[in-house]
Amino acid sequence: RKPVFVKDIASDPLWTNYKALALPHGLRACWSVPIVDAQQNVLGTFAVYYRQPGVPGAQHVELVDLASHIASIAIGRQRAKAALQETESQLRQVQKLEGIGQLAGGVAHDFNNILTSLLMRTELVGMVEHLPEGAREGAHQMDVDVNRAPALPRPVLRFTPLPVKPPSFFSSKR
């Protein structure tokens, strides 16, 4: 969290393991300032290398500090932009899932309407007095099937990630 000013890379103990990389390129001094965010978390460092050994003057220190501050603003903006894009992506995903939930609820509602119509018709057929036994048995089987049908959309309604209220037909006991 503090600036580091290396006067001579060739003799500084901080550079013992790295001077073989820097010296062949003519790098002799390094002035490094931490890049920190508003919460004082270190994001990285801003380093300036020089070909002559030496320490920075007040004007150089001010310029490096300013460059470090500008870098922290740029990094912060980039991170905020990435976070915003991630949030927007999550919002789009939630909207898609909400659409699936509404679709599932709509299909269940339409299915309920069809079943109600079939149930009423099977009950009417069952009320006919002189109905042949085969037709009566067929009407009874149709009534059994229609009463089993409400269970079919339940797995789809359970799958939907957002609350979808099933139509009243599905909650009634038959």
N, C-alpha and C positions, 0 to 999 in steps of 0.2 A: 504493500500500500504506500510505499515511499519511493521517490525517484532514486535511481541508481546511476551514478556517473563514474564510468570506468575511464581513468586517465590514460592508461596504456594497456591494451589487450595483451601485449607480449609479456607483461610482468604481473598482471593482476591475478590473484588466486581464484577469483570467480570464473576466470576464463581458462583455467588449467586444462580442462578436458575439451575445450572448443577452439583454442587459439590456432591449432593446426588447420582448422577450417577457415578462420577469418584472415590470418596473416597472408596466405598466398594471394588473397584478393585485395591486398593493400589496406585492410581495415585495421586501424590502430586504436581508435577511441570509440566508446559507445555510451550514449546518454539515453537512458530509458526511463519513461514515466508511466505509471499505471493508468489504465483507462478504467474509470469507475462509473457506475450508474448512480442514479439519484439516491439509492439506498446504500451507497458506498460498497457495493459488491464489485470485485475486480472482474472486468470483462476481458482483459488482455493487457498488453503493454504497447506503448508507442515508442519506438527506438529510432535513434538517429546515429548513424555511423560516420566516422571521420577518418580521413587518411593520415592525419597528423595526431600524435598524442597530445592530450590537453584536456582541460575542464571547460565547461561552458561559462560564458559570461552571462550577466543578468538578462540581456536581451535574448540570448539563445534559450535560456531557461524559460522565459516568458513565452517564446514562440512554441517550444515543445509542449508546455502546459496548455497553451491554446489549441494546438493540434490534437492533444489528448482529449480535451473537452469536446472538440468538434467530432472526433471519432466516437466518443461515448454517445453523443446525440444521434449520430448516424446509425450506430449499432442498436440503440434504443428504438429508433424509428423502424428499423428493419425487423426487429423482434416484435414490435407492436403490429406491424403489417402482417407478419406471419401468423401471429395469434388471431388477428381479425379474420384472415383467410380461413384459418382452422375453425373458428366459431361460425363463420358463414357456411362452411362445408357441413358442419354439424347441424345447423339450422335447416339447410336444404334436405338433409337426411331425415330430420324429424318431420318436415313438411311432407316428404314422400311417404313416411310411415303413417302420418295422419291421414293422407289420401287413401292408403290401403285400408285403414280402419274404417273410414267413411264408406268405402266401396263394400267392404265386408258387411257392414251394418245395413247398407242399402240392399244387398243381395239377400240377406237374411229376412229383411222386411218384405221384399217381393215374394220370397219363398213362402213366407207366412201367409200372404194373401192367397196364393195358389192353394196351399194346404187347407185354408179355411173354406174355400170354395168346394174343394173335393170332399171335405168332411161333411159339409152341409148336404151335398148331393148323396153321399152314401147313407146318411141318416134318413133322407127322404125316400131313397130306394127301400130302406129297411122298414118303412112305415106302410108300404103297399101290402094290402091284406092277402091277396091271392097270388103272391109271387112264387114262381116255381122254386123248388128247393135249391137247385143248382145256381140260380140267379141270387137267391138269398145268401148262399154260401160265398159267392163271388163278392157280393156287397159287404159281407162281414170281413172277408180277407182284405178288401180294399180299406175298410175302416181301420183294421189292425195296422196296415202299412202306413196309412195317413197319420195315425197316432204315433208311430215310430219315427216318422220323418223329421220331427223337430230336432232330434239329436244330431242330425247330419251337419248342420252348419256350426254347431258348438265348437268343434276343434278350430275352425277358421276364426271364430270370434275370440277364442282363447289365445290364438296366435297373434292377433293384432296387439301391438305394443301400447296403444293408447286406449283408454276406456271407451268401449262401445257398448251401449245399452241394448241388449237384445230385445226384440219386440215382445210384447206381453204374451203372445201365443206360446213362446218358448219357455216361459216361466210357469205356465199353468200346469197343474197336475192332471193327467188324463189317464 
